Amino acid sequence: MRVADILTAEGNAAVAAPGETIRALVQRFRSEGIGAMIVRGRGGSLDGIITERDVAHGLAVHGKDVHALPASALMTTAIVACSPQDSIAEAAKVMMQRHMHYLPVKQCGRLIGVVGIGDVLKHRFDELRLEASVLRDIAIASR
């Protein structure tokens, strides 16, 4: 399975503006049932990604004033991304090594979506279960 298989099932990423307040982002996280948003500038440039974890860290640093900050104050700007052609195992490895819960997906330098660790691990588990079933069938057939 490839990362593209998850994108087909899960759809595209939510987008925030760099000036959108943390209060507005948190409300969108809750109402849309998501944990991350891509931050795009005026020209559509990929400026960063902001996650629930970024907001939690911001709360620890800025206290009650965090709600008024813009997304650009807390977003992660060092973007690590994968390709839709990457295997789910490769995506899981990157996410585990870098302690990431969300991984942007880029194709030809353009963002096409974001995959979450839950979806990556679910699909990886399904892959492993299928492989185990095939190996079991081969072992039974060779008796």
C-alpha positions in Angstrom: 0.0 0.0 0.0 1.0 3.6 -0.7 0.4 6.9 1.0 -1.9 7.7 -1.9 -4.3 5.0 -0.7 -4.7 6.8 2.6 -5.3 10.1 0.9 -7.9 8.7 -1.3 -9.8 7.4 1.7 -9.3 10.4 4.0 -9.4 13.5 1.7 -7.3 16.6 1.8 -5.8 18.7 4.5 -7.5 21.6 6.3 -5.8 25.0 5.7 -5.3 27.9 8.0 -4.0 31.4 7.3 -0.8 32.6 9.1 -2.7 35.3 10.8 -5.6 33.1 12.0 -5.8 33.2 15.8 -5.1 30.2 18.0 -8.6 30.6 19.4 -10.1 30.2 15.9 -7.8 27.3 15.1 -8.7 25.4 18.3 -12.4 25.9 17.5 -11.8 24.5 14.0 -9.8 21.5 15.4 -12.9 20.7 17.6 -15.6 21.3 15.0 -13.9 19.5 12.2 -12.6 16.7 14.3 -9.0 17.2 13.2 -5.6 17.6 14.9 -3.6 19.6 12.4 -3.8 22.2 9.7 -1.5 23.4 7.0 -0.6 27.1 7.2 -0.6 28.8 3.8 0.5 32.3 3.0 -1.3 34.7 0.6 0.4 33.3 -2.5 -0.6 29.8 -1.5 2.9 29.1 -0.2 3.3 26.3 2.3 4.4 28.3 5.4 4.1 25.5 8.0 1.9 23.1 9.9 0.2 23.7 13.2 -1.0 20.8 15.4 -2.8 20.3 18.7 0.7 19.6 20.1 2.0 23.0 19.0 -1.0 24.6 20.7 -0.3 22.7 23.9 3.3 23.8 23.9 2.2 27.3 23.2 -0.1 27.2 26.2 2.8 26.1 28.4 4.9 29.0 27.2 2.3 31.8 26.8 -0.3 30.8 29.3 -3.8 32.3 29.0 -2.6 34.7 26.3 -2.0 31.9 23.8 -5.6 32.3 22.3 -4.8 35.7 20.8 -1.6 34.6 19.0 -1.5 34.1 15.3 -1.0 30.6 13.9 2.4 31.8 12.6 3.6 32.2 16.2 3.2 28.5 17.0 3.4 26.6 13.7 6.2 24.3 12.8 8.1 25.7 9.8 10.6 22.9 9.2 8.3 20.8 7.1 9.1 17.1 6.6 6.9 15.6 3.9 6.4 12.4 2.0 5.3 11.5 -1.5 2.0 9.8 -2.4 4.2 7.0 -4.0 5.9 6.3 -0.7 5.0 3.1 1.0 2.9 3.2 4.2 5.8 1.5 6.0 8.2 4.3 5.0 5.7 7.0 6.2 5.3 5.1 9.5 9.1 5.0 9.9 9.5 8.7 9.3 6.7 9.5 11.7 8.0 7.3 14.5 11.7 8.5 14.1 10.6 12.2 14.2 7.8 11.8 16.8 5.3 13.2 14.3 1.6 12.7 14.4 0.9 14.3 11.0 2.9 14.1 7.8 2.2 16.4 4.9 2.2 14.8 1.5 3.7 16.6 -1.5 3.8 15.8 -5.2 5.9 17.8 -7.6 6.6 20.3 -4.8 2.9 20.9 -4.2 1.0 19.9 -1.0 -1.8 17.5 -1.8 -2.8 16.4 1.7 -1.8 15.3 5.2 -1.8 11.8 6.7 -2.2 11.1 10.4 -0.4 8.5 12.5 -3.7 6.7 13.3 -4.5 6.2 9.6 -0.9 5.2 8.8 -0.8 2.6 11.5 -4.3 1.3 10.7 -3.3 0.7 7.1 0.1 -0.7 8.1 -1.7 -3.1 10.5 -4.0 -4.2 7.7 -1.0 -4.8 5.4 0.7 -7.0 8.1 -2.5 -8.9 8.7 -2.8 -9.7 5.0 0.8 -10.8 4.8 0.4 -13.1 7.8 -2.7 -14.6 6.2 -0.9 -15.2 2.9 2.0 -16.8 4.7 -0.3 -19.0 6.8 -2.1 -20.1 3.6 1.2 -21.0 1.9 2.3 -23.0 5.0 -1.0 -24.9 5.0 -0.8 -25.6 1.3 2.7 -26.9 1.4 1.9 -29.6 4.0 
